[in-house]
Amino acid sequence: MCGILGTIPNTEYNKFKHALDTLEHRGPDGSGVETIDNEITLGHRRLAIVDINHGHQPMFDDTKRYSVVFNGEIYNFIEIRKELEQLGYKFKSNSDTEVLLNAYIKWNDKCVLKFNGMWAFAIWDNHKKELFLSKDRFGEKPLFYADINGKFIFASEMKAIYPFLNQVKPSKDFHWMKNNIFAYESTEKCLIDGIKRFPLGSNGVYKNGKLKTYRYWNTLDHLVDVPHNYNEQVDQFRELFLDACKIRMRADVPIGTALSGGLDSSATMSAMAHLSKGQIDYGKKDWQHAFVASFPGTPLDESKYAKKVVDNIGIKAEYIDINPINHWNKLEDYFYMFEELYITSPIPMLMTYGAVKSHGTTVTLDGHGADELFSGYGHLLEALWDSKFNVESTMDILNTHIGTLSDNAQFGKTNKLSIYLNYMSRKIIKNFLGRGLNSKDMRHINYKKLDNFSQHLYVIFHETILPTLLRNYDRYSMMNSVEIRMPFMDHRVVSYVNSLPHSSKFGNGYTKKMIRDAMDPYMPKEITWRKSKIGFNTPIVDWMQGDLREWFGDTVHDSAFISSELIDNPMQLKSDIMSIVNKKNSNYLEAQKCWTELSPYIWGKSTLNKNYKYE
């Protein structure tokens, strides 16, 4: 895991190194800078995970024709290396970077279809004088680029491009982006003017001053035949998921799990424990590290469930008391590092992965992606449209939905009829106004075959919610020099689950029933068959009315806040925040909305009007 930077034409060393070192948090274990024939400068900051003593980048092939900078991991590099060795390729290291480079030399842009991993990389061909860029299938690893006064620049984070800009200012799309937080990650739009986001699941070639990108991956093109029998489906899913965990356990450093106590992270940790009992070739077997974020004294604390998981496995966990007051003075620094906008505070997740690193763990296997694959939380209601004339199916959906919220302090309880009527009325109005579900793949023949529920899951996984969350988790972890690996994001798992009928994903009162049935042999029953799930959110109401009451009050009374152009209606927001601070309103969703609307102001203070130039 690393940070990468490159410029065409080349950049003077000191200026380039100044920009590269803004990515030090992504790679504290070493750096490298190479200028090739005054054509291009490539830079790399390394977080050493595999083959710690080798794998220095930029890396060259034996002929010096090709050079690569690579951020990410190729989990199946051992298998690809064996295939390349059979074809006559020789290797000097045990790094996945060398495998990636030789795979490109052998198969050109088709190499990415062989990779099981997460990546953003650039390969320079010094004969053709062209740059090849690639980003992984689902956008786990970031990549940005800009064309500034005839200089092409690419980087893992926007901050590495700031020193090359004439001015760091909001883009013309800023207000659209802050009002569509879950929509912009899958576009080229960026918060900063002059910077673009490289598209996920795409390759690109930069030559003669022009970048041409093209999509190499569409899950709809890679659907598979699945058994008709549900039990056989479960068996196949279990096999795929365990293998996804197995290859992600390959590391030369300690690994662990950010454990919430929910189904997804518990399934991941339990899979690791099961795999550790066998004779497998994933490398270092130091995996027994669980990290649990705790909110003591609030309804959002789930540490008791996480304890059941670690007790079942027979290991201990580190419990992290999330107290924002200890970190709030660093909030602007965190926003600068995070670079983006989101609906909740970044502090709990930053504290979690900070604890991971401080306890000597560098890699975590986490459960991200399962909610969007199998329908967690409120997404299940989209199945009502498919079952609107089937009373039995409709009642199952409503009972399952309510069951997931039964112990949830974030949302008020409501009855089945009101839920049903509210959903159906909103759905009908949206369809009538032409504001129904849209996808960039809506014309694809396999998309058209999907029911409404499956279309919804496809969109939130590939285009809206999950790409945003993946972006967030990259920042949370890399700010602490930690790598997150996500077995539910294995492209084989994704293709398989997207090929399943929706009846295999929920039913009989349970969401994600296939995960439950597949992992039941390895997990405590209290976790496998737990219906409610709170989710990893902050107790924002408690904070606003408690330790951070004064901070919120001071912020919204500041003249800079009142005059901010990054907020649509500062006076209204001030009123809404003070209503919660003064305990006239204690609604979680309203408090979260206030934070979402306040975030652009904090982001602006952290990022704009600063000197990023090399002196």
C-alpha positions in Angstrom: 0.0 0.0 0.0 1.5 3.3 -1.0 1.2 6.8 -2.4 2.1 7.5 -6.0 2.9 10.6 -8.0 3.9 11.3 -11.5 4.4 14.3 -13.9 4.8 14.6 -17.7 7.0 16.3 -18.5 9.5 15.8 -15.7 9.6 18.0 -12.6 12.7 19.4 -10.8 13.6 17.1 -7.9 13.1 19.3 -4.9 9.7 20.5 -6.1 8.6 17.0 -6.9 9.8 15.6 -3.6 7.9 18.4 -1.8 4.7 17.3 -3.4 5.4 13.6 -3.0 6.0 14.0 0.8 2.4 15.2 1.2 1.7 11.4 0.8 4.1 10.3 3.5 1.2 8.9 5.6 0.4 6.5 2.8 3.9 5.2 2.8 6.1 5.9 5.8 8.5 3.0 5.1 10.4 4.6 2.2 10.3 6.7 -0.9 11.7 6.8 -4.4 11.9 9.3 -7.2 13.1 8.7 -10.7 13.3 11.0 -13.7 13.4 9.1 -17.0 15.1 10.8 -20.0 13.7 14.2 -19.0 10.3 12.8 -20.1 8.6 11.9 -16.9 9.2 11.9 -13.1 7.8 9.1 -11.1 7.5 9.0 -7.3 6.5 6.5 -4.7 5.9 6.4 -0.9 5.9 2.8 0.4 4.0 1.0 3.2 5.8 -2.3 3.2 3.4 -5.3 3.4 4.8 -8.0 1.2 8.6 -8.7 0.7 9.5 -5.9 3.1 13.2 -5.8 2.1 12.6 -5.6 -1.6 10.0 -4.1 -3.9 11.5 -0.6 -4.1 9.6 1.7 -6.5 9.7 3.1 -9.1 10.5 -0.4 -10.3 12.1 -1.1 -13.7 12.2 -4.2 -15.8 15.5 -5.7 -16.9 15.6 -3.8 -20.1 14.7 -0.5 -18.5 12.0 0.0 -21.1 9.2 -0.2 -18.5 8.8 1.4 -15.1 6.0 1.2 -12.6 4.6 3.0 -9.6 1.9 1.0 -7.8 -0.5 1.6 -5.0 -2.4 -1.4 -3.8 -2.1 -5.2 -3.5 -2.5 -8.1 -6.0 -3.7 -10.9 -3.7 -3.2 -13.7 -6.3 0.3 -12.6 -7.2 1.7 -16.0 -6.2 -0.5 -17.8 -8.8 0.2 -15.2 -11.5 3.9 -15.4 -10.8 3.9 -19.2 -11.3 2.1 -18.8 -14.6 4.7 -16.2 -15.7 7.6 -18.4 -14.6 6.2 -21.2 -16.7 6.4 -18.8 -19.7 10.0 -18.1 -19.0 9.9 -14.9 -16.8 12.5 -14.5 -14.1 12.0 -12.7 -10.8 14.4 -11.0 -8.5 12.0 -10.4 -5.6 8.9 -11.8 -3.9 6.9 -8.6 -4.4 3.6 -8.3 -6.1 4.9 -5.2 -7.8 7.4 -7.2 -9.9 4.6 -9.6 -10.8 2.3 -6.8 -11.9 5.0 -5.2 -14.1 5.8 -8.5 -15.8 2.1 -9.3 -16.2 1.7 -6.0 -18.1 4.8 -6.7 -20.3 3.3 -10.1 -21.1 -0.4 -9.4 -21.5 -0.5 -5.6 -21.9 -3.8 -4.0 -20.7 -5.5 -7.4 -20.5 -3.3 -8.1 -17.4 -5.8 -6.3 -15.1 -8.4 -9.0 -15.8 -6.1 -11.5 -14.2 -5.6 -9.5 -11.1 -7.5 -10.2 -7.9 -6.8 -7.1 -5.8 -7.1 -3.4 -5.4 -4.9 -1.0 -7.2 -4.0 2.3 -8.9 -0.9 2.1 -10.9 1.0 3.7 -13.7 3.5 2.1 -16.2 5.7 4.2 -18.4 6.8 2.7 -21.7 10.0 4.5 -22.6 10.0 3.2 -26.2 6.5 4.3 -27.0 6.7 7.4 -24.8 3.3 6.6 -23.3 1.8 6.2 -19.9 -0.6 3.4 -19.0 -2.9 4.0 -16.0 -5.3 1.7 -14.3 -7.7 1.7 -11.3 -9.3 -1.4 -9.8 -12.7 -2.8 -10.6 -14.7 -1.1 -7.8 -12.5 1.9 -6.9 -10.9 0.7 -3.7 -7.8 2.7 -4.4 -7.9 6.4 -5.4 -6.3 8.1 -8.4 -6.5 11.7 -9.4 -5.1 13.7 -12.3 -4.8 17.2 -13.7 -3.5 19.0 -16.8 -1.9 22.2 -15.5 -0.2 24.6 -18.0 0.7 21.6 -20.2 1.9 19.4 -17.4 0.0 16.2 -16.8 0.0 15.1 -13.1 -1.4 12.0 -11.5 -1.5 11.2 -7.7 -3.0 9.0 -5.0 -4.5 12.1 -3.3 -5.4 15.6 -4.4 -3.0 17.2 -1.9 -0.1 16.0 -3.9 -1.4 18.0 -6.9 -2.0 21.2 -4.9 1.6 22.5 -5.2 1.2 22.5 -9.0 -2.0 24.5 -9.0 -2.0 28.3 -9.5 -4.7 28.4 -6.8 -6.5 25.9 -4.6 -10.1 26.8 -4.9 -13.5 25.0 -4.9 -14.6 23.6 -8.2 -17.6 25.0 -10.1 -19.4 21.7 -9.1 -18.8 22.1 -5.4 -22.3 22.9 -4.4 -23.7 20.0 -6.4 -21.2 17.7 -4.9 -21.9 18.7 -1.3 -25.6 18.2 -1.9 -25.0 14.8 -3.6 -22.3 13.3 -1.4 -23.1 9.7 -2.5 -23.2 10.5 -6.2 -19.9 12.3 -7.0 -17.3 9.6 -6.2 -18.2 7.6 -9.4 -17.9 10.7 -11.5 -14.7 12.6 -12.6 -15.8 15.6 -10.4 -13.6 16.8 -7.6 -14.0 19.4 -4.9 -10.9 21.3 -6.1 -11.0 23.2 -9.3 -8.6 21.8 -12.0 -8.4 18.2 -10.6 -10.3 15.2 -12.0 -11.0 11.7 -10.5 -9.8 8.7 -12.6 -12.8 6.4 -13.2 -13.1 3.1 -11.4 -12.8 -0.1 -13.3 -11.0 1.7 -16.1 -7.7 2.0 -17.9 -6.2 5.0 -19.5 -3.3 5.9 -21.9 -1.6 9.2 -21.9 0.3 10.1 -25.1 1.1 13.2 -27.0 -0.6 15.4 -24.4 -3.9 13.6 -24.3 -5.4 11.1 -21.9 -7.9 8.5 -23.2 -9.7 6.3 -20.7 -11.8 3.2 -21.3 -13.7 0.9 -19.1 -12.4 -2.7 -18.8 -14.8 -4.0 -16.1 -18.5 -4.2 -15.9 -19.9 -6.8 -13.5 -22.9 -7.3 -15.8 -20.5 -8.8 -18.3 -19.2 -11.3 -15.8 -22.3 -12.8 -14.3 -22.1 -16.6 -13.7 -24.4 -19.6 -13.7 -25.6 -20.4 -10.2 -27.2 -23.5 -8.9 -31.0 -23.5 -8.5 -30.8 -25.2 -5.2 -30.3 -22.7 -2.3 -28.1 -25.0 -0.2 -25.8 -25.5 -3.2 -25.7 -21.7 -3.6 -24.7 -21.4 0.0 -21.9 -23.9 -0.4 -20.5 -22.1 -3.4 -20.6 -18.8 -1.7 -18.9 -20.2 1.4 -16.1 -21.6 -0.8 -15.6 -18.3 -2.7 -15.7 -16.2 0.5 -13.2 -18.4 2.4 -10.8 -18.2 -0.6 -11.2 -14.5 -0.8 -10.2 -14.3 2.9 -7.4 -16.8 2.4 -5.6 -14.8 -0.3 -6.1 -11.6 1.6 -4.3 -13.1 4.6 -1.0 -13.1 2.6 1.3 -10.6 4.3 4.7 -10.3 6.0 3.3 -8.1 8.7 0.7 -8.7 11.5 -3.0 -8.6 10.3 -6.3 -8.2 12.2 -9.9 -7.0 11.9 -11.8 -3.8 12.8 -14.6 -5.7 14.6 -18.0 -4.0 15.1 -20.0 -6.9 16.4 -22.1 -7.0 13.3 -22.5 -9.9 10.9 -20.1 -8.8 8.2 -16.9 -8.1 10.3 -17.7 -11.0 12.5 -18.0 -13.3 9.5 -14.6 -12.1 8.3 -12.9 -12.6 11.6 -14.5 -16.0 12.0 -13.3 -17.0 8.5 -9.8 -16.0 9.4 -9.9 -18.1 12.5 -11.3 -21.1 10.6 -8.6 -20.8 7.9 -5.8 -20.5 10.4 -6.6 -24.1 11.6 -5.6 -25.5 8.2 -2.3 -25.9 6.4 -2.7 -22.9 4.1 -0.1 -20.8 2.2 -1.2 -17.3 3.1 2.1 -16.5 4.7 2.5 -15.0 8.1 0.0 -16.5 10.6 -0.2 -13.5 12.9 -3.9 -12.7 12.4 -5.3 -12.7 16.0 -5.8 -8.9 16.4 -9.3 -7.6 16.8 -10.0 -3.9 17.4 -13.4 -2.8 18.7 -14.7 0.8 18.7 -16.7 1.4 21.8 -19.1 4.2 22.7 -19.5 3.6 26.5 -22.7 4.9 28.0 -24.5 5.4 24.6 -27.0 3.3 22.8 -24.6 2.9 19.9 -22.1 0.8 21.9 -21.9 -2.7 20.4 -18.8 -4.0 22.2 -20.7 -6.7 24.0 -21.4 -8.4 20.6 -17.8 -8.1 19.5 -16.8 -9.8 22.7 -19.0 -12.8 21.9 -17.1 -13.2 18.6 -13.6 -13.1 20.1 -14.6 -15.3 23.0 -15.9 -17.8 20.4 -12.6 -17.7 18.5 -10.5 -17.8 21.7 -8.6 -14.5 21.3 -8.6 -11.1 23.0 -9.6 -7.8 21.5 -8.5 -4.2 22.0 -11.4 -2.0 23.0 -11.1 1.6 21.8 -13.1 4.2 23.8 -14.2 6.7 21.2 -14.1 10.1 23.0 -14.1 12.9 20.4 -13.0 15.6 22.8 -9.5 14.1 22.8 -9.1 14.7 19.1 -11.4 17.6 18.3 -8.6 20.1 18.3 -7.2 18.2 15.3 -10.4 18.4 13.3 -9.2 20.8 10.6 -6.0 18.7 10.2 -8.2 15.6 9.7 -10.3 17.4 7.1 -7.2 18.4 5.2 -6.0 14.8 5.2 -9.5 13.4 4.4 -9.9 15.8 1.4 -13.6 14.9 0.9 -17.1 15.5 2.4 -19.2 13.0 4.2 -22.3 12.8 6.4 -20.6 11.9 9.7 -17.5 12.9 11.6 -14.3 11.1 10.6 -12.9 10.9 14.1 -14.3 7.5 15.3 -12.9 5.7 12.3 -9.6 7.6 12.5 -9.3 6.6 16.1 -10.1 3.0 15.3 -7.4 2.6 12.7 -5.0 4.8 14.8 -5.4 2.2 17.5 -4.8 -0.6 15.0 -1.5 0.9 14.0 -0.4 1.8 17.6 -0.8 -1.8 18.6 1.6 -3.0 15.8 -0.9 -4.2 13.2 -0.5 -3.0 9.6 -3.3 -4.8 7.7 -6.9 -5.5 8.5 -9.5 -7.7 6.9 -12.8 -5.9 7.2 -16.4 -6.6 6.3 -17.1 -3.6 4.0 -19.3 -4.2 0.9 -21.6 -6.8 2.3 -24.4 -4.3 3.1 -24.5 -3.2 -0.5 -24.2 -6.7 -1.9 -26.9 -8.3 0.2 -29.0 -5.4 1.3 -28.3 -4.2 4.8 -30.2 -1.5 6.6 -33.1 0.3 4.8 -32.3 -0.9 1.3 -34.5 -3.9 1.7 -37.6 -1.8 1.2 -36.8 -1.6 -2.5 -38.1 -5.2 -2.7 -41.6 -4.0 -1.9 -42.0 -2.7 -5.4 -41.4 -6.3 -6.7 -43.8 -7.8 -4.2 -46.5 -5.2 -4.1 -49.3 -7.7 -5.1 -48.0 -10.6 -2.9 -49.2 -10.2 0.7 -47.0 -12.9 2.1 -43.8 -11.6 0.5 -44.7 -8.0 1.4 -45.2 -8.9 5.1 -41.9 -10.8 5.1 -40.1 -7.8 3.8 -41.7 -5.4 6.3 -41.1 -7.8 9.2 -37.5 -8.2 8.2 -37.0 -4.4 7.9 -38.5 -3.6 11.2 -36.5 -6.4 12.8 -33.3 -4.7 11.7 -34.3 -1.5 13.5 -35.9 -2.9 16.6 -33.0 -2.1 18.9 -31.7 0.9 16.9 -31.5 4.1 18.8 -30.9 6.2 15.7 -34.4 5.8 14.2 -37.8 6.1 15.6 -40.1 3.0 15.5 -43.0 3.0 13.1 -45.6 0.5 12.0 -45.8 -1.7 8.9 -48.6 0.1 7.2 -47.0 3.6 7.4 -43.7 2.2 6.2 -45.4 0.5 3.2 -47.5 3.5 2.3 -44.6 5.9 2.6 -42.4 3.8 0.4 -44.9 3.1 -2.3 -46.2 6.7 -2.5 -42.6 8.0 -2.9 -41.8 5.4 -5.4 -44.9 6.1 -7.5 -44.2 9.9 -7.5 -40.6 9.4 -8.4 -41.5 7.1 -11.3 -44.2 9.5 -12.5 -41.8 12.5 -12.4 -39.1 10.5 -14.2 -36.8 10.5 -11.1 -36.7 6.8 -10.6 -33.6 4.7 -10.2 -31.0 5.5 -12.9 -27.7 3.8 -13.7 -25.0 4.4 -16.3 -25.6 0.7 -17.2 -29.4 1.0 -17.5 -29.3 0.0 -21.2 -27.2 -3.1 -20.6 -29.2 -6.2 -21.4 -28.4 -7.9 -18.1 -29.4 -4.8 -16.2 -32.8 -4.8 -17.8 -33.3 -8.4 -16.7 -32.8 -7.5 -13.0 -35.8 -6.8 -10.8 -36.2 -3.4 -9.0 -34.5 -4.6 -5.8 -31.5 -6.1 -7.6 -31.2 -3.0 -9.8 -31.1 -0.9 -6.6 -28.4 -3.0 -5.1 -26.4 -2.9 -8.3 -26.5 0.9 -8.3 -25.6 1.4 -4.6 -22.7 -1.1 -4.9 -21.2 0.2 -8.2 -22.2 3.8 -8.4 -23.3 5.6 -5.2 -23.0 4.5 -1.6 -20.2 1.9 -1.8 -17.7 3.9 -3.9 -18.1 6.7 -1.4 -17.5 4.4 1.6 -14.5 2.8 -0.1 -13.0 6.3 -0.6 -13.6 7.0 3.0 -12.0 3.8 4.3 -9.0 4.4 2.2 -8.5 7.8 3.8 -9.3 6.6 7.4 -6.8 3.8 7.1 -4.0 5.4 5.1 -4.0 8.5 7.4 -2.8 5.9 9.9 -0.6 3.9 7.6 -2.9 0.9 7.7 -4.1 -1.2 4.8 -7.7 -2.4 4.7 -8.5 -5.6 2.7 -12.1 -6.5 1.9 -13.0 -10.1 1.1 -16.6 -9.2 0.2 -15.1 -7.0 -2.5 -13.4 -9.9 -4.3 -14.6 -9.7 -7.9 -15.5 -13.4 -7.9 -17.8 -12.9 -4.9 -19.3 -9.8 -6.4 -20.1 -11.5 -9.8 -21.5 -14.5 -8.0 -23.8 -12.5 -5.6 -25.0 -10.3 -8.5 -26.0 -13.5 -10.3 -28.2 -14.8 -7.5 -32.0 -14.3 -7.3 -33.0 -11.8 -4.7 -34.8 -14.5 -2.8 -31.3 -15.9 -1.8 -30.3 -12.6 -0.2 -33.1 -12.2 2.4 -36.1 -14.0 3.7 -37.8 -15.5 6.8 -37.1 -12.4 8.8 -33.4 -12.1 8.0 -31.3 -9.8 5.8 -28.1 -11.3 4.3 -29.4 -14.8 4.9 -26.7 -16.4 2.6 -23.9 -15.0 4.7 -25.6 -16.2 7.8 -26.2 -19.7 6.4 -22.7 -20.0 5.0 -20.8 -18.8 8.1 -23.1 -20.3 10.7 -20.7 -23.2 11.4 -17.9 -20.8 12.4 -19.7 -18.1 14.4 -21.6 -17.7 17.7 -25.3 -18.1 17.2 -26.0 -14.8 19.0 -24.2 -13.0 16.1 -25.3 -15.2 13.2 -29.0 -14.9 14.0 -29.0 -11.4 15.4 -31.5 -9.3 13.4 -30.8 -5.8 14.6 -27.7 -3.9 13.6 -26.9 -0.3 14.6 -24.1 0.4 12.2 -20.9 2.3 12.8 -22.2 5.8 13.4 -21.3 8.5 15.9 -23.5 9.4 18.9 -23.7 12.9 17.4 -26.6 14.1 19.5 -24.7 13.2 22.7 -21.7 15.0 21.5 -23.6 18.2 20.5 -25.3 18.3 23.9 -22.3 17.2 25.9 -18.6 17.6 25.5 -18.8 19.5 22.2 -21.7 21.8 23.0 -19.4 24.8 23.4 -17.5 24.1 20.2 -20.7 23.9 18.1 -22.0 27.1 19.6 -18.8 29.0 19.1 -18.5 27.8 15.5 -21.9 28.9 14.3 -21.6 32.3 16.0 -18.3 33.0 14.3 -18.5 35.8 11.6 -16.6 33.6 9.2 -19.3 31.0 9.4 -22.1 33.5 8.9 -20.4 34.8 5.8 -19.3 31.4 4.4 -20.1 30.8 0.7 -19.7 27.1 1.1 -23.0 26.8 3.1 -26.3 27.4 1.4 -28.1 29.1 4.4 -25.7 29.7 7.4 -28.4 31.4 9.5 -30.8 28.5 9.2 -28.1 26.0 9.9 -27.1 28.1 13.0 -30.6 27.9 14.2 -30.9 24.1 13.6 -27.6 23.4 15.4 -28.4 25.6 18.4 -31.8 23.9 18.7 -30.0 20.6 19.3 -27.2 22.1 21.4 -29.9 23.7 23.7 -31.7 20.3 23.9 -34.8 21.6 22.1 -34.3 18.8 19.5 -32.6 15.4 20.1 -33.3 13.7 16.7 -30.4 11.7 15.4 -31.2 12.3 11.8 -31.5 16.0 12.3 -28.2 16.1 14.1 -26.5 14.2 11.3 -28.0 16.5 8.7 -26.6 19.5 10.7 -23.1 17.9 10.6 -23.4 17.2 6.9 -24.2 20.8 6.2 -21.5 22.1 8.5 -18.8 20.0 7.0 -18.1 22.1 3.9 -17.3 25.1 6.2 -14.7 23.0 8.2 -13.4 21.6 4.9 -12.9 25.1 3.5 -11.0 26.2 6.6 -8.7 23.2 6.4 -7.9 23.3 2.7 -8.4 26.7 1.0 -6.3 29.8 1.1 -3.1 28.1 2.1 0.4 28.2 0.6 1.1 24.8 -1.0 4.0 26.0 -3.2 7.5 24.8 -2.8 9.7 27.5 -1.4 
